[in-house]
Amino acid sequence: MSDERDYYGLTALDWCKSLNDQQGALAFKAKLPHLKVCDAESNVESLDAQACYQRFGFHLIDRNLFHKKWHMKAIILYLRLLFRLLWFKHICNENAFKYLYFNEAIGAEQCCVKHLGERVGYGVVALDNIENDTLIDEYVGKFSVLHFLSYGADSRYMMNYPMPTLHGTKLTIDALNYGNITRFINHSDQPNTRMKVAYDGSLFRLLVVSNRKILLGEELRLDYGPGYWLKRGAPSE
């Protein structure tokens, strides 16, 4: 039986075992992406990918998606070449590696999506105290290459991917239809999280990290910067 792992990191043998092993099935299910949602009374519900789509209309994922596999391979080769020639210290945060290899993202377990009112809409709230410099989660979505003529089509869930591209184009990560809990983090000029860029040897990873201690029940905020809001209209606190 093939040892090749699927999108969820499982082999065919893993799935076969889970069919006849209830405990194993529960363990494998825990590996699948899920999203915690809380209501006005702070009752927490955990949604799987299907329930998340039915509730919010987007596909819950735990890693970036590409239109075609060769797109990913081309980006990996391009980044490796650029690193060999230039070594992008000005793009990658010096200590970003520790978030990838020594810390587990806590966003799916210690944070939940909550409706914060008609003016704000949905946001992300801490279910427990979160210490400073803690990895919340990676900002993920679907990779897209935009030509300058389509810049106006940017969605409010689109983040620029920090990689040099051909003149008149830009690479983006769009979490409109595919994403995780980070897509719900609202903007603030006084944020309690920040974005760090890490290079894992193949791709840049956009990591949302706390920049101070976040208290139980506090909303997570991120400063998306003036450039992000240029064509979306000024944000409101």
CORKA-V417647 format. One record per backbone hydrogen bond with DSSP energy under -0.5 kcal/mol. CO is the residue of the C=O (numbers start at 0). NH is the residue of the N-H. If there is no record, write none. Layout:
CO:NH  CO:NH
//
This chain:
1:11  5:8  9:5  10:14  11:15  12:16  13:17  14:18  15:18  15:19  16:19  16:20  20:24  21:25  22:26  23:27  24:28  25:29  26:30  27:30  27:31  28:31  34:46  35:112  36:44  37:114  38:41  42:38  44:36  44:46  46:34  47:51  48:52  49:53  50:54  51:55  51:56  52:56  58:178  64:142  67:70  67:71  68:72  69:73  70:74  71:75  72:76  73:77  74:78  75:79  76:80  77:81  78:82  79:83  80:84  81:85  81:86  86:88  87:90  87:91  92:95  94:97  95:98  95:99  96:99  96:100  97:101  105:108  105:109  106:110  109:126  109:127  111:124  112:37  113:115  113:122  116:120  120:115  122:113  123:219  124:111  125:216  128:130  129:213  130:133  133:135  133:209  134:105  135:106  136:207  137:139  140:64  141:173  143:145  143:171  145:169  146:149  147:150  149:152  150:153  154:157  156:174  158:172  159:161  160:162  165:168  167:147  169:145  170:160  171:143  171:173  172:158  172:174  173:141  176:58  178:60  179:182  180:183  181:184  185:221  191:210  191:211  192:222  193:208  195:197  195:206  196:92  197:199  197:204  202:199  204:197  204:206  205:138  206:195  206:208  207:135  207:136  208:193  209:132  212:214  213:129  214:217  217:125  219:123  219:185  220:191  220:192  221:187  221:223  223:227  224:228  225:229  226:229  228:231  228:232
//
